[in-house]
Amino acid sequence: MKPRATYRGVVLRSAGQKSAPRPASAPSGPARVRISREVAGRGGKGVSVIRGLPLEAEALEELATRLKRLCGAGGAVKDGAIEIQGEHRDRLVAELVKLGYDAKRAGG
């Protein structure tokens, strides 16, 4: 078997070889941003939850502030997700798409 060629440290495969399967956690394209509605653990009050944003904590806080202002509602950043008080999924999807994210509404 002949040695494989490399390009900047990446092993190149020849046309006849199969590539190794990708791990399930590897992202395949743009981040999947999902906006859902949750009421569990909030005394029956609903919140719109945005998950899957590929941002650092500081940028996430800035985006949360912008989205809270857009919706005229309170909210918080918890565990890498933005929570906006109330039902604002359609408005949030439109704003995130406008900002260039692949955002979709999750749930019913």
C-alpha positions as CSV (number, residue, x, y, z in Angstrom):
1,M,0.0,0.0,0.0
2,K,1.5,3.3,-1.0
3,P,1.6,6.3,1.5
4,R,-1.1,8.9,1.3
5,A,-0.4,12.4,0.3
6,T,-0.9,15.2,2.8
7,Y,-1.8,18.8,2.4
8,R,-1.1,21.1,5.3
9,G,-1.3,18.2,7.7
10,V,-4.5,16.8,6.3
11,V,-4.4,13.3,4.9
12,L,-5.8,13.1,1.4
13,R,-7.5,10.0,0.3
14,S,-7.3,8.5,-3.1
15,A,-10.5,8.0,-5.2
16,G,-10.8,4.3,-4.4
17,Q,-10.6,4.6,-0.6
18,K,-13.7,5.1,1.6
19,S,-13.6,7.8,4.1
20,A,-14.1,7.1,7.8
21,P,-17.6,7.8,9.1
22,R,-18.0,11.2,10.7
23,P,-18.8,11.4,14.4
24,A,-22.4,12.2,15.2
25,S,-21.5,15.4,17.0
26,A,-19.7,16.9,14.1
27,P,-21.6,19.9,12.6
28,S,-22.6,19.4,9.0
29,G,-23.0,22.9,7.7
30,P,-24.4,26.0,9.4
31,A,-25.6,25.8,13.0
32,R,-29.2,24.7,13.6
33,V,-30.9,27.4,15.6
34,R,-34.2,26.3,17.0
35,I,-36.8,28.4,18.7
36,S,-39.3,26.6,21.0
37,R,-41.8,27.4,23.7
38,E,-41.5,26.0,27.2
39,V,-43.6,26.3,30.3
40,A,-42.1,23.6,32.5
41,G,-40.8,24.9,35.8
42,R,-42.0,28.5,35.3
43,G,-45.3,28.5,37.1
44,G,-47.3,28.1,33.9
45,K,-45.7,31.2,32.2
46,G,-44.5,30.5,28.7
47,V,-41.1,31.5,27.4
48,S,-39.5,31.3,23.9
49,V,-36.2,29.5,24.1
50,I,-33.5,29.9,21.5
51,R,-31.0,27.0,21.3
52,G,-28.1,26.2,19.0
53,L,-26.5,29.6,18.5
54,P,-22.8,29.2,17.8
55,L,-21.8,32.2,20.0
56,E,-19.5,32.9,23.0
57,A,-21.1,34.0,26.2
58,E,-20.6,37.7,25.7
59,A,-22.0,37.7,22.2
60,L,-24.9,35.6,23.4
61,E,-25.7,38.3,26.0
62,E,-25.6,41.1,23.4
63,L,-27.9,39.2,21.1
64,A,-30.3,38.4,24.0
65,T,-30.4,42.1,24.8
66,R,-31.2,43.0,21.2
67,L,-34.0,40.3,21.0
68,K,-35.5,41.3,24.3
69,R,-35.7,44.9,23.1
70,L,-37.3,43.7,19.8
71,C,-40.0,41.8,21.6
72,G,-40.5,44.3,24.4
73,A,-40.0,41.5,27.0
74,G,-37.7,40.3,29.7
75,G,-35.5,37.3,29.5
76,A,-32.2,35.7,30.3
77,V,-29.3,33.6,29.0
78,K,-29.2,30.2,30.8
79,D,-27.0,27.2,29.9
80,G,-26.1,28.6,26.4
81,A,-29.8,29.2,25.5
82,I,-31.6,32.6,25.3
83,E,-35.0,32.7,27.1
84,I,-37.4,35.5,26.1
85,Q,-40.6,35.8,28.3
86,G,-43.8,35.2,26.3
87,E,-44.7,33.8,23.0
88,H,-42.5,35.5,20.4
89,R,-41.3,32.6,18.2
90,D,-42.4,34.0,14.9
91,R,-40.8,37.4,15.5
92,L,-37.6,35.8,16.8
93,V,-37.3,33.5,13.7
94,A,-37.7,36.5,11.4
95,E,-35.1,38.5,13.2
96,L,-32.5,35.6,13.4
97,V,-33.0,34.8,9.7
98,K,-32.5,38.5,8.9
99,L,-29.2,38.3,11.0
100,G,-28.1,35.4,8.8
101,Y,-28.8,32.4,11.1
102,D,-30.6,29.2,9.9
103,A,-33.4,29.6,12.4
104,K,-36.5,27.5,12.5
105,R,-39.5,27.3,14.8
106,A,-39.6,24.1,16.8
107,G,-42.7,22.5,18.4
108,G,-46.3,23.2,17.7
